[in-house]
């Protein structure tokens, strides 16, 4: 075996021993939609007969459906231009630019737009694609600054410190970029977008502070016609860029950055993950167009409302059971433990913030055991065990994703499965404790203590 193979195998073996080795999920048969609690198909459009029929009809009349011919800079792609124009009108944006994925879009933006003397402040839970983009940028590592998750106070402290130290930031010669997600994919938490925008505007009055919002997990679910949390809060004109993806709630592929004409033009010239790749196929574009038809005609909004109702129902069922479970075995994160009908800054007439979320983490040090138990039920339920390095050490969880295609009965079965796992685990622990007590009584405390050491 070569030295390279030895090193690669050793790294994988290390992950295997720590139970963090990644593998592709395997299923002997297709996962039924009612049993799928792991995919990001929030609106269940991937299995929608309505969307399927619309897509097939559009394919039958489209002049081009196969391939795309190459990079956007190599060949004209009128269908792509038409979709970008539609997105600009739908989202109320100056310009839209398509990318093959949200990952590519973040890498392009953060590697190209921040300039050498600029600063990037980012939430500690920001997506890996932003990290890759920052790493490929010309911004010094010391000027890429992390702040605690959703902490506006920490963001303010960092900005004030930078303003004290940096003349170029105070007088507007340097820029500060703030990178957040509207809905975080592993925690189901919402960024306090209004407070973040106000903080940046207040501390950087020369308008050299820019907020960039990744709406990947909010697109199609929140805001008017599914336009996302930025639109829900009326902040469209106060953020520099929004990222919307098509591969989650919209059952398609690809993404778009909504920004200014100048930044779009700059990305066409310097965004390597856009320039040096074949663009989305015509079939991809057609599928996205059909999904946006459902956003615009209101049918997707009905699905989103049902989805958020299911989220509330799931938590209402689960919370009472978790009160009797040891929190060190299984618990909800702090932001989901109580039913806060009104957030701290809400009035009774405001829409609730944060709103319900389809992403619900079940925190446990035994995520693989819980996921395996749910998959072994007579009617298997599929969830995903998430561990470090995807989430921080000590925050392992089973990530539950609810879908509009689920019913209340599906949700009840999931809660029953979770409760059953807790009961089985505790019963096994009681049996182990009983066995040790029997040993202590029968063979003496000394033998028992020696066996424990």
JORAJO-V765609 format. One record per residue. RES is the residue in one small letter. NEAR is the number of other C-alpha atoms within 8 Angstrom. Layout:
RES/NEAR
RES/NEAR
//
This chain:
x/4
x/5
x/6
x/6
x/8
x/9
x/8
x/8
x/8
x/8
x/8
x/9
x/8
x/8
x/10
x/9
x/7
x/7
x/6
x/10
x/8
x/4
x/4
x/4
x/4
x/4
x/6
x/4
x/4
x/5
x/8
x/6
x/8
x/8
x/11
x/11
x/12
x/11
x/7
x/7
x/12
x/14
x/15
x/12
x/11
x/8
x/7
x/8
x/6
x/6
x/12
x/9
x/8
x/9
x/11
x/8
x/8
x/10
x/10
x/6
x/6
x/7
x/4
x/6
x/10
x/7
x/8
x/10
x/8
x/9
x/12
x/11
x/7
x/7
x/8
x/6
x/8
x/6
x/8
x/10
x/8
x/8
x/10
x/12
x/10
x/8
x/11
x/13
x/8
x/8
x/8
x/8
x/13
x/9
x/12
x/14
x/9
x/10
x/14
x/12
x/10
x/14
x/8
x/12
x/16
x/12
x/15
x/15
x/11
x/13
x/15
x/12
x/9
x/14
x/9
x/7
x/8
x/12
x/13
x/13
x/13
x/12
x/12
x/8
x/6
x/12
x/6
x/6
x/10
x/12
x/9
x/10
x/14
x/12
x/8
x/9
x/11
x/9
x/14
x/8
x/6
x/5
x/9
x/12
x/9
x/8
x/12
x/8
x/7
x/8
x/8
x/10
x/6
x/9
x/10
x/10
x/8
x/9
x/9
x/9
x/8
x/9
x/10
x/8
x/6
x/8
x/8
x/8
x/13
x/10
x/8
x/10
x/8
x/11
x/13
x/12
x/13
x/11
x/13
x/12
x/12
x/14
x/12
x/13
x/8
x/8
x/9
x/12
x/9
x/10
x/10
x/8
x/8
x/8
x/8
x/9
x/11
x/8
x/10
x/11
x/10
x/7
x/9
x/10
x/7
x/7
x/8
x/12
x/12
x/12
x/14
x/12
x/13
x/11
x/15
x/13
x/11
x/12
x/15
x/15
x/12
x/13
x/12
x/8
x/11
x/13
x/15
x/14
x/11
x/13
x/12
x/11
x/8
x/7
x/10
x/9
x/6
x/7
x/12
x/10
x/11
x/12
x/15
x/13
x/15
x/14
x/10
x/12
x/15
x/15
x/13
x/11
x/11
x/14
x/15
x/13
x/13
x/14
x/13
x/11
x/8
x/6
x/9
x/12
x/8
x/10
x/13
x/10
x/7
x/9
x/13
x/7
x/10
x/16
x/12
x/7
x/8
x/9
x/12
x/11
x/10
x/13
x/11
x/11
x/12
x/12
x/10
x/13
x/9
x/12
x/12
x/9
x/8
x/11
x/13
x/8
x/7
x/9
x/9
x/13
x/12
x/8
x/10
x/13
x/8
x/9
x/14
x/11
x/9
x/14
x/12
x/9
x/9
x/11
x/9
x/8
x/10
x/9
x/9
x/8
x/9
x/11
x/7
x/6
x/10
x/9
x/7
x/7
x/11
x/13
x/12
x/11
x/10
x/6
x/7
x/8
x/8
x/6
x/5
x/5
x/5
x/10
x/9
x/4
x/5
x/11
x/6
x/5
x/5
x/6
x/6
x/9
x/7
x/6
x/6
x/8
x/9
x/13
x/12
x/11
x/13
x/12
x/14
x/13
x/11
x/9
x/14
x/8
x/7
x/12
x/13
x/8
x/10
x/15
x/10
x/9
x/9
x/4
x/6
x/9
x/12
x/12
x/14
x/10
x/12
x/11
x/13
x/10
x/7
x/6
x/10
x/9
x/8
x/5
x/11
x/16
x/14
x/16
x/14
x/13
x/13
x/13
x/12
x/13
x/8
x/11
x/9
x/8
x/6
x/10
x/11
x/10
x/8
x/10
x/11
x/8
x/11
x/10
x/9
x/8
x/11
x/11
x/8
x/8
x/8
x/8
x/8
x/8
x/8
x/8
x/8
x/8
x/8
x/8
x/8
x/9
x/8
x/8
x/11
x/12
x/8
x/6
x/9
x/9
x/8
x/8
x/10
x/12
x/8
x/7
x/6
x/5
x/4
//
